[in-house]
């Protein structure tokens, strides 16, 4: 039996008090970071190969796995100012992000066609996401990607799955049975989100979109980010006037560009 389908360590959940339910869930969640830690060597290998290739990174999945991939990919442009680098593909299309599309994960041909719509090249990477490691939609796309010369990796929560065997760099995060048997949106979903965070963040750092520990290419999409960017400019340039730093940020639209412009002008004065 797959680990993700094994019986919960807890029984008679319906007889538990709210506190017992919450403590049980939290106790199970404690196992997730350790499981992710054991997978770091595989995550490291995938990140290194992604950076070497330099192309796009596609996430493909169904259900919760697909939604997590789409969420991670959608957060890259505002966070790092990079569009089209990470692309999330979900079985059933955008509708499936809010509503379950029955049978979508069982169609391998759909996985292939959804990937091919982006005209992938050998510089790109496809990361298949399936907690069970058995979704035909994902496996079909991975096999096609390998034929085309893409780098292929996966995130799953069972050992030796068909998906792991189909890709070059499998990331297996074995978190054990779920609190509610088979409910992989819980520990498995949390583990998947953590791994996705690690992949995308590491790639963005290694490709130059972070300086020090700051997101210097972030988009100024709200007041909070404008304030953050302003303070980053003050820290980097030594400007003490908040309004002056803010005006500089708004003029150039990006912390990196604003700081570079300030340094160019300062060197001219010198």
C-alpha positions as CSV (number, residue, x, y, z in Angstrom):
1,X,0.0,0.0,0.0
2,X,1.2,3.5,-0.8
3,X,2.3,5.5,2.2
4,X,-0.2,8.3,1.3
5,X,-3.0,5.7,1.6
6,X,-2.0,4.1,4.8
7,X,-4.3,4.3,7.8
8,X,-4.1,7.3,10.1
9,X,-2.3,6.9,13.4
10,X,-5.5,8.2,15.0
11,X,-8.9,6.6,15.1
12,X,-12.5,7.6,16.1
13,X,-11.8,11.2,15.0
14,X,-15.5,12.0,15.2
15,X,-15.3,11.4,19.0
16,X,-12.5,13.8,19.6
17,X,-12.8,17.2,21.2
18,X,-11.8,20.3,19.1
19,X,-8.6,20.5,21.1
20,X,-7.8,16.8,20.5
21,X,-8.3,17.2,16.8
22,X,-6.2,20.3,16.6
23,X,-3.4,18.8,18.7
24,X,-3.4,15.6,16.6
25,X,-3.1,17.6,13.3
26,X,-0.3,19.7,14.7
27,X,1.5,16.6,16.1
28,X,1.4,15.0,12.6
29,X,2.6,18.3,11.0
30,X,5.8,18.1,13.1
31,X,7.0,15.3,10.9
32,X,6.9,17.4,7.7
33,X,10.1,19.6,8.1
34,X,12.2,16.5,8.9
35,X,10.9,14.7,5.8
36,X,11.7,17.7,3.6
37,X,15.2,17.9,5.2
38,X,15.9,14.3,4.1
39,X,15.0,15.3,0.5
40,X,17.4,18.3,0.3
41,X,20.1,16.5,-1.7
42,X,17.5,15.8,-4.4
43,X,16.2,19.3,-4.3
44,X,19.7,20.7,-4.5
45,X,20.5,18.6,-7.6
46,X,17.3,19.8,-9.3
47,X,18.0,23.5,-8.5
48,X,21.6,23.3,-9.7
49,X,20.4,21.7,-13.0
50,X,17.7,24.3,-13.5
51,X,20.1,27.1,-13.1
52,X,22.6,25.5,-15.5
53,X,19.9,25.2,-18.2
54,X,18.6,28.7,-17.7
55,X,15.2,28.1,-19.3
56,X,11.7,28.1,-18.0
57,X,10.4,26.0,-15.2
58,X,7.0,24.4,-15.7
59,X,5.1,22.9,-12.8
60,X,2.4,20.4,-13.8
61,X,-0.1,18.7,-11.5
62,X,-3.7,17.9,-10.8
63,X,-6.0,18.8,-7.9
64,X,-4.2,20.1,-4.8
65,X,-0.8,19.4,-6.3
66,X,-1.6,21.4,-9.4
67,X,-3.0,24.3,-7.4
68,X,0.1,24.5,-5.3
69,X,2.2,24.7,-8.4
70,X,0.1,27.4,-9.9
71,X,0.3,29.4,-6.7
72,X,4.1,29.2,-6.5
73,X,4.5,30.1,-10.1
74,X,2.1,33.1,-9.9
75,X,4.0,34.6,-7.0
76,X,7.3,34.9,-8.9
77,X,6.5,38.0,-11.0
78,X,5.4,40.3,-8.1
79,X,8.1,38.9,-5.8
80,X,11.1,39.0,-8.1
81,X,10.0,41.0,-11.1
82,X,10.4,38.0,-13.5
83,X,7.6,37.1,-15.8
84,X,7.3,33.8,-17.8
85,X,10.1,32.1,-15.9
86,X,7.9,29.8,-13.7
87,X,4.7,28.5,-15.3
88,X,2.0,26.5,-13.5
89,X,-0.1,24.0,-15.4
90,X,-3.1,22.3,-13.8
91,X,-5.2,19.4,-15.1
92,X,-8.6,20.8,-16.1
93,X,-7.3,24.3,-16.7
94,X,-8.1,27.5,-14.8
95,X,-11.5,26.2,-13.8
96,X,-9.9,23.4,-11.8
97,X,-8.2,26.0,-9.6
98,X,-11.5,26.6,-7.8
99,X,-13.6,23.5,-8.7
100,X,-12.6,19.9,-9.0
101,X,-12.7,18.6,-12.6
102,X,-13.6,15.0,-12.5
103,X,-11.2,12.6,-14.2
104,X,-8.8,15.4,-15.3
105,X,-5.8,13.7,-13.6
106,X,-6.4,10.4,-15.4
107,X,-5.9,11.8,-18.9
108,X,-2.3,11.4,-20.0
109,X,-2.9,13.0,-23.4
110,X,-4.2,16.1,-21.8
111,X,-1.0,16.5,-19.8
112,X,1.0,16.2,-23.0
113,X,-1.1,18.7,-24.9
114,X,-1.2,21.2,-22.0
115,X,2.6,21.2,-21.9
116,X,3.0,21.4,-25.7
117,X,0.9,24.5,-25.8
118,X,3.9,26.4,-24.4
119,X,6.3,25.1,-27.1
120,X,8.8,23.7,-24.6
121,X,12.5,23.5,-25.5
122,X,15.5,21.5,-24.2
123,X,16.5,24.5,-22.1
124,X,13.3,24.2,-20.0
125,X,12.5,22.1,-17.0
126,X,9.3,20.2,-16.1
127,X,8.5,19.4,-12.5
128,X,5.7,17.0,-12.1
129,X,3.7,17.3,-8.8
130,X,1.7,14.3,-7.6
131,X,1.6,13.3,-4.0
132,X,0.7,9.7,-5.0
133,X,3.1,9.6,-7.8
134,X,0.6,7.9,-10.0
135,X,-1.4,10.7,-11.8
136,X,-1.4,9.8,-15.6
137,X,-1.8,13.5,-16.5
138,X,1.5,14.3,-14.9
139,X,3.3,11.1,-15.9
140,X,2.3,11.5,-19.5
141,X,3.7,15.1,-19.6
142,X,6.9,14.0,-17.9
143,X,7.5,11.2,-20.4
144,X,6.9,13.6,-23.3
145,X,9.2,16.2,-21.8
146,X,12.0,13.6,-21.6
147,X,11.5,12.8,-25.3
148,X,12.0,16.5,-26.0
149,X,15.1,16.8,-24.0
150,X,13.7,18.9,-21.1
151,X,15.1,18.4,-17.6
152,X,12.5,16.5,-15.6
153,X,11.9,16.3,-11.9
154,X,9.0,15.6,-9.6
155,X,7.7,16.1,-6.1
156,X,5.8,13.1,-4.6
157,X,5.2,11.6,-1.2
158,X,5.6,7.9,-2.0
159,X,8.8,5.9,-2.6
160,X,9.5,4.4,-5.9
161,X,6.4,5.6,-7.6
162,X,5.8,5.5,-11.4
163,X,6.3,9.2,-11.5
164,X,9.7,9.0,-9.7
165,X,10.8,6.3,-12.1
166,X,9.7,8.4,-15.2
167,X,11.7,11.5,-14.3
168,X,15.4,12.2,-13.9
169,X,15.5,13.9,-10.5
170,X,12.7,12.6,-8.2
171,X,12.1,14.4,-5.0
172,X,10.4,12.0,-2.6
173,X,9.1,13.6,0.7
174,X,7.8,10.7,2.8
175,X,5.6,12.3,5.5
176,X,3.7,9.2,6.5
177,X,0.0,8.6,6.8
178,X,-2.3,11.6,7.0
179,X,-4.3,12.6,10.1
180,X,-7.5,11.9,8.1
181,X,-6.6,8.8,6.1
182,X,-5.7,9.6,2.5
183,X,-6.3,13.4,2.8
184,X,-3.1,14.4,1.1
185,X,-4.0,18.1,1.1
186,X,-2.7,18.0,4.7
187,X,0.9,16.8,5.4
188,X,1.6,16.0,1.8
189,X,0.3,19.3,0.6
190,X,2.4,21.1,3.2
191,X,5.5,19.3,2.2
192,X,4.9,20.0,-1.4
193,X,4.5,23.7,-0.7
194,X,7.7,23.8,1.3
195,X,9.6,22.1,-1.5
196,X,8.2,24.5,-4.1
197,X,9.2,27.4,-2.0
198,X,12.7,26.1,-1.8
199,X,13.0,25.5,-5.6
200,X,11.7,28.8,-6.7
201,X,13.4,30.9,-4.0
202,X,16.8,29.2,-4.6
203,X,16.6,29.6,-8.3
204,X,15.7,33.3,-8.0
205,X,18.6,33.9,-5.6
206,X,21.1,32.0,-7.7
207,X,20.0,33.9,-10.8
208,X,20.6,37.3,-9.3
209,X,17.2,38.6,-8.2
210,X,18.2,39.0,-4.5
211,X,20.9,41.2,-3.1
212,X,21.9,40.7,0.5
213,X,18.6,39.3,1.7
214,X,16.4,41.7,-0.2
215,X,14.0,41.3,-3.2
216,X,15.5,44.1,-5.3
217,X,13.4,43.4,-8.4
218,X,10.0,43.1,-6.7
219,X,7.0,44.8,-8.4
220,X,5.5,47.8,-6.6
221,X,1.9,46.5,-6.5
222,X,0.7,48.0,-3.3
223,X,1.5,50.5,-0.6
224,X,3.3,48.0,1.6
225,X,5.7,47.1,-1.1
226,X,6.4,50.7,-2.0
227,X,7.2,51.4,1.7
228,X,9.4,48.3,1.8
229,X,11.2,49.4,-1.4
230,X,11.7,52.9,-0.1
231,X,13.3,51.7,3.1
232,X,15.5,49.3,1.1
233,X,16.8,52.3,-0.9
234,X,17.4,54.3,2.2
235,X,19.4,51.4,3.6
236,X,21.4,50.8,0.4
237,X,22.2,54.5,-0.4
238,X,22.3,56.2,2.9
239,X,19.5,58.6,2.0
240,X,17.9,59.7,5.2
241,X,14.9,61.5,3.7
242,X,12.0,59.0,3.3
243,X,10.2,61.1,0.7
244,X,13.3,61.5,-1.4
245,X,13.9,57.8,-1.4
246,X,10.3,57.1,-2.3
247,X,10.4,59.6,-5.2
248,X,13.5,57.8,-6.5
249,X,11.8,54.4,-6.3
250,X,8.7,55.6,-8.0
251,X,10.7,57.2,-10.8
252,X,12.6,54.1,-11.7
253,X,10.0,51.5,-10.6
254,X,12.4,49.1,-9.0
255,X,14.8,49.1,-6.1
256,X,17.7,47.8,-8.2
257,X,17.3,50.5,-10.9
258,X,16.8,53.3,-8.4
259,X,19.9,52.4,-6.4
260,X,21.9,52.1,-9.6
261,X,20.7,55.5,-10.8
262,X,21.6,57.1,-7.5
263,X,25.1,55.6,-7.5
264,X,25.7,56.8,-11.1
265,X,24.6,60.3,-10.3
266,X,26.7,60.3,-7.1
267,X,29.8,59.2,-8.9
268,X,29.4,62.0,-11.5
269,X,29.3,64.5,-8.6
270,X,32.5,63.0,-7.2
